[in-house]
Amino acid sequence: MNATGSILVLGASGYIGQHLTLRLSATGQRVIAASRRLEWLQKQNWPGVTCRYADLAKPETLAALLEDVDTLYYLVHSMGDGADFVKREIQAARHLRDALRAHPVRQIIFLSSLQPPRTSQTSSHLIARQKTADTLREAGVPVTELRAGIIIGAGSAAFEVMRDMVYNLPVLTPPRWVRSRTTPIALENLLTYLTGLKEHPASEHRVFEAAGPEVLSYQQQFERFMAISGRRRPLIPIPFPTRWISVWFLNMITSVPPTMARALIQGLHHDLLADNRALHALIPQTLISFDDAVRATLEDEKHLVNSRDWGYDPLAFSRWRPDYGYYPKQAGYTVKTSASSAALWEIVNQTGGEKGYFFGNVLWKTRAFLDLLVGHRLDKGRPSRAYLKIGDRVDSWKVIVVEPEKELTMLFGMKAPGLGRLSFTLRDEGEQRSLDVRAWWHPHGMPGLLYWLLMFPAHLFIFRGMARNIIRLAEQTPIKQG
């Protein structure tokens, strides 16, 4: 434990983690960003940030991370990991608690959720947050629990569910919880509180609540969002329980991962009101109104595809629309092989043109024919050279990311309601290599979501066949196997 040690961000690849890591990197202190998605972290090129692998389900990955750490930000949750996320979150917290007992830090800052009165029946999501906090407090390290409600910012799951409902439904018929009240906070204000708490370490456990300047019902938030976005919709609350909201239905109305969306929605039937006075006295700042936060968020979302994932490609940027889903749908298949990275890369670069796409070429041609039926003639052919370059055209695709022996990504060029890309990702895992073939899709409203759901079974079938055939061809390629 070192008062001048590093700052460790656990969950750095998540929504808040990404923003917080970037802001902390500007302070000049040593920052360690940790996540299961190590390669993704490394590709962000955050200045002065060390990226490390951490999996809270694997306690052996934690001890080395905690060496010389002063402040630990705990931003991990498992809502997107399935119905048993409560068990996963508690187990993750226990593993960290045990590691901290052997390798203590000066303080933990845990971003949690506002809690309803103890007499209220609560949701699994809120229970998981509270049990996580209780477990962390058993580590023998001072824990600052920062509780927040709805966060208004590009990528906030709760905000994106609201946004998608307004953009995708002609009539809004939410459950009666829409009349519940909360204190939404702008992402910018929340980040200021999180970074400020680091400068005010405590010697004992404490709980703060973060809030914006207004108390608003969810109905008022919907109405204000519609006014700002120009998407007027009838809003008619109807009396049905939130437990009736199925994953299938959420798949139809929002691009937010359905298990995450369902967990969040089931926590909204309470009034979740924050008392911000103690926190605001400790860290004074100008609080951003709900309306101004929404305007800033909609502006930020315009730049979503101006990112490394999309190769900073100007065509992708020009095709982005503000009502495309923020979170991409995805489908893919991963397979392992003894073939070398060089052999895999050689085969992956043969995609398209006369040879087709390794599997299901009849299906690829059928999909192209559907474009032709609606008057959209697709380009054909590809460069004759062995290895593709950024900007190359491969039939209707455009190559937007090339990282030799690691990643080839192409921009989707067929006619469909949304924006997509196809990635071939290679990973060297020592004695074996893995190949992942995956499509990413930002749907345009309900038609885009319906298109994705209709295509999903075919995608899984095709990508599995593609991955297996690429592996087979690579294993036959006369390049030294590694």
SVG drawing of the C-alpha trace seen along z (x, -y; Angstrom):
<svg xmlns="http://www.w3.org/2000/svg" viewBox="-53 -25 61 55">
<polyline fill="none" stroke="black" stroke-width="0.4" points="0.0,0.0 1.6,-3.2 0.1,-6.7 2.0,-7.6 1.2,-4.4 -0.9,-3.6 -4.5,-4.0 -6.1,-0.7 -9.4,-0.7 -11.1,2.7 -13.7,2.9 -11.8,0.4 -13.4,1.7 -16.9,0.9 -18.9,-2.2 -17.8,-4.2 -14.4,-2.6 -13.5,-3.9 -14.3,-7.4 -12.8,-7.4 -9.5,-5.8 -9.1,-8.5 -9.8,-11.3 -7.4,-9.8 -4.7,-9.5 -4.7,-13.3 -3.7,-13.7 -0.2,-12.5 -0.5,-9.7 0.2,-6.1 -3.0,-4.4 -3.5,-0.7 -6.5,0.3 -7.6,3.9 -10.2,6.0 -10.8,9.4 -10.7,7.6 -6.9,6.9 -6.5,6.6 -9.3,4.1 -7.7,2.0 -4.4,2.0 -5.9,0.8 -7.3,-2.4 -3.7,-3.8 -4.6,-5.8 -1.6,-8.0 0.4,-6.9 -2.0,-4.0 -0.7,-0.4 -3.2,2.2 -3.4,5.5 -5.5,8.7 -7.8,9.3 -10.7,11.8 -12.5,11.7 -13.7,15.2 -10.0,16.2 -8.6,15.0 -5.0,16.0 -5.0,13.0 -5.6,10.4 -2.6,10.5 0.0,9.1 -2.4,6.3 -2.7,5.0 1.1,4.4 1.9,0.7 -1.7,-0.4 -3.0,-3.3 -6.6,-3.8 -8.7,-1.0 -11.8,-1.9 -14.3,1.0 -16.6,0.7 -17.3,4.3 -20.8,5.7 -22.2,8.9 -25.6,7.8 -24.8,8.7 -23.6,12.2 -26.9,13.9 -29.7,14.6 -27.3,15.7 -25.5,12.4 -26.2,11.8 -24.2,14.9 -21.4,13.9 -21.1,10.4 -21.0,11.6 -18.4,14.2 -16.3,11.6 -16.4,9.3 -15.4,12.2 -12.4,13.0 -11.3,9.4 -11.9,9.2 -9.7,12.2 -6.9,10.8 -7.1,7.4 -6.7,9.0 -3.2,10.2 -2.4,7.2 -4.3,4.1 -4.6,0.8 -5.3,-2.6 -8.8,-3.0 -11.6,-1.5 -14.0,-3.6 -17.0,-1.5 -19.6,-2.8 -22.9,-1.4 -26.6,-2.0 -29.1,-4.1 -31.1,-1.9 -34.9,-2.0 -36.1,-2.2 -35.4,1.0 -39.1,1.7 -39.4,1.9 -39.2,5.1 -36.2,4.6 -34.7,6.0 -31.9,8.5 -29.7,5.7 -30.0,3.5 -29.6,6.5 -26.4,7.4 -25.0,3.9 -25.7,3.8 -24.2,7.3 -21.1,6.4 -20.6,3.3 -21.1,5.3 -18.6,7.9 -15.9,5.3 -16.3,3.7 -15.1,7.1 -11.6,6.6 -10.2,4.4 -9.8,1.5 -11.8,-1.8 -14.6,-1.6 -16.2,-4.7 -19.5,-3.6 -20.8,-6.1 -24.4,-5.4 -25.9,-6.8 -29.1,-6.4 -29.8,-7.1 -26.6,-8.3 -27.2,-10.6 -24.4,-9.9 -23.6,-8.2 -23.5,-4.5 -25.3,-4.6 -27.5,-1.5 -30.4,-3.1 -30.2,-6.1 -29.9,-4.0 -33.0,-2.0 -35.0,-5.2 -33.5,-6.5 -34.2,-3.3 -37.8,-3.1 -38.4,-6.6 -36.7,-6.1 -38.1,-2.6 -41.7,-2.6 -44.6,-4.6 -46.4,-4.5 -44.8,-4.2 -46.6,-1.9 -44.3,-1.5 -45.3,0.1 -46.6,-2.0 -43.1,-2.4 -42.7,-5.3 -44.2,-7.5 -41.4,-6.6 -39.0,-9.4 -35.2,-9.6 -32.4,-12.1 -30.6,-11.6 -27.0,-12.7 -24.9,-13.8 -21.9,-11.6 -19.6,-14.6 -20.8,-15.4 -20.4,-11.7 -16.8,-11.6 -16.0,-14.7 -17.2,-13.1 -15.4,-9.9 -12.0,-11.6 -12.6,-14.0 -13.1,-11.2 -9.6,-10.0 -8.3,-13.3 -10.4,-12.9 -9.4,-9.5 -11.2,-8.2 -10.0,-6.2 -13.3,-4.4 -16.2,-3.2 -18.6,-5.9 -21.5,-6.1 -22.3,-9.0 -25.2,-9.6 -24.7,-11.3 -27.5,-13.3 -28.1,-15.9 -30.0,-19.1 -33.5,-17.8 -36.0,-15.2 -37.8,-13.8 -40.1,-10.9 -39.2,-8.5 -42.3,-9.8 -40.9,-13.4 -37.5,-12.1 -39.2,-10.5 -41.2,-13.6 -38.1,-15.9 -36.1,-13.5 -38.8,-13.5 -39.0,-17.3 -35.2,-17.6 -34.8,-14.9 -37.9,-16.0 -39.4,-12.5 -42.9,-13.1 -44.7,-9.9 -47.9,-9.1 -46.9,-7.9 -49.5,-5.7 -48.5,-3.9 -50.2,-0.5 -50.6,1.7 -48.4,4.8 -45.6,6.1 -42.0,5.5 -41.4,9.3 -43.5,9.8 -41.0,7.9 -39.2,10.7 -35.7,10.8 -37.3,11.4 -39.4,8.2 -36.3,6.2 -34.4,7.6 -37.1,6.1 -37.0,2.6 -33.4,1.9 -29.8,2.6 -28.8,2.7 -28.0,6.3 -31.4,7.7 -30.3,9.3 -28.8,6.0 -31.8,4.0 -34.2,6.3 -32.2,6.1 -32.2,2.3 -35.9,2.0 -36.9,4.3 -35.1,1.9 -37.1,-1.2 -40.4,-0.6 -39.0,-2.3 -38.5,-6.0 -34.6,-6.2 -33.9,-9.6 -30.4,-10.7 -29.4,-13.0 -26.4,-14.8 -25.7,-17.4 -22.7,-15.7 -21.0,-14.8 -21.6,-18.2 -20.1,-19.9 -17.0,-17.7 -16.6,-18.1 -18.4,-21.3 -19.3,-21.6 -21.9,-23.0 -24.5,-20.4 -25.7,-19.9 -29.5,-19.9 -31.2,-16.9 -31.9,-18.8 -28.4,-20.0 -27.0,-16.5 -29.3,-15.0 -28.2,-17.5 -24.6,-16.8 -25.1,-13.1 -26.9,-13.2 -24.0,-15.3 -21.4,-12.8 -23.2,-9.9 -22.6,-11.3 -18.9,-10.5 -19.4,-6.9 -18.0,-5.3 -15.1,-7.8 -13.1,-5.2 -10.5,-2.5 -13.2,0.3 -14.3,-1.4 -10.8,-2.3 -11.7,-6.0 -13.1,-5.4 -14.8,-8.5 -17.3,-6.3 -18.5,-4.7 -18.7,-8.1 -20.8,-9.5 -23.2,-6.6 -23.8,-6.9 -27.3,-8.2 -28.3,-9.5 -31.1,-7.0 -28.9,-4.0 -28.5,-1.8 -25.6,-2.7 -24.8,0.8 -24.0,3.2 -25.6,6.6 -23.1,9.3 -22.9,12.9 -19.8,15.0 -17.9,18.1 -14.5,18.8 -12.3,21.9 -8.8,22.9 -6.1,24.5 -2.4,25.5 -2.0,23.5 0.4,20.6 -0.7,17.0 1.0,16.5 -0.9,19.3 -4.2,18.1 -3.5,14.5 -2.7,15.7 -6.0,17.6 -8.1,14.8 -6.7,12.4 -8.2,14.6 -11.7,13.6 -14.1,12.4 -13.9,12.2 -14.2,15.4 -13.4,17.7 -16.2,16.3 -16.2,16.4 -15.0,19.9 -18.5,21.3 -22.1,20.9 -21.4,19.0 -24.9,19.8 -26.2,17.9 -23.9,14.9 -25.0,14.8 -28.7,15.0 -28.1,12.1 -26.5,10.1 -29.5,10.9 -31.9,9.5 -30.0,6.2 -30.4,6.3 -34.1,6.8 -34.4,3.4 -32.2,1.7 -28.9,1.8 -26.3,3.3 -23.2,4.5 -19.6,4.2 -17.8,7.4 -14.2,8.4 -11.2,7.7 -7.5,6.8 -5.3,9.5 -2.5,9.1 -2.2,11.7 -2.7,9.3 -5.4,6.7 -4.8,3.1 -7.0,0.4 -9.3,-1.1 -9.4,2.0 -12.8,3.0 -13.8,6.6 -17.0,7.1 -19.4,4.8 -17.2,4.5 -14.5,1.9 -11.4,2.9 -11.2,0.5 -8.9,2.2 -5.7,4.2 -3.5,5.4 -1.2,8.1 -1.7,11.5 -4.2,10.0 -7.3,8.4 -9.0,7.8 -12.2,5.8 -14.5,4.8 -17.3,2.3 -20.7,3.8 -21.8,2.5 -25.1,4.3 -28.5,2.5 -30.0,3.0 -31.4,0.8 -28.2,0.1 -24.5,0.1 -22.3,3.1 -18.8,4.6 -17.3,8.1 -14.1,8.9 -11.6,11.7 -9.6,11.7 -6.6,13.9 -5.0,14.5 -1.8,16.3 -2.4,18.4 1.0,20.1 0.6,23.6 -2.6,22.7 -4.1,19.9 -7.8,18.8 -9.8,17.4 -12.9,15.4 -15.3,14.5 -17.8,12.0 -20.3,9.5 -21.2,6.3 -24.5,4.5 -25.9,1.1 -29.6,1.4 -31.6,-1.5 -34.8,-1.4 -37.1,1.5 -36.6,2.5 -32.9,2.8 -33.6,4.9 -36.0,7.1 -33.5,7.6 -30.8,8.7 -33.1,11.2 -34.2,12.7 -30.6,13.0 -29.2,14.2 -29.6,17.9 -28.0,17.7 -25.1,15.6 -24.4,18.3 -24.5,21.0 -22.3,19.2 -19.7,17.9 -19.2,21.3 -18.6,22.8 -16.3,19.9 -14.2,20.2 -13.9,24.0 -12.9,23.9 -10.4,21.1 -8.8,23.3 -8.8,26.3 -7.1,24.4 -4.6,22.8 -3.6,26.2 -2.9,27.3 -0.9,24.2 2.9,24.9 3.9,22.3 5.8,23.4 3.2,24.2 3.8,22.3"/>
</svg>
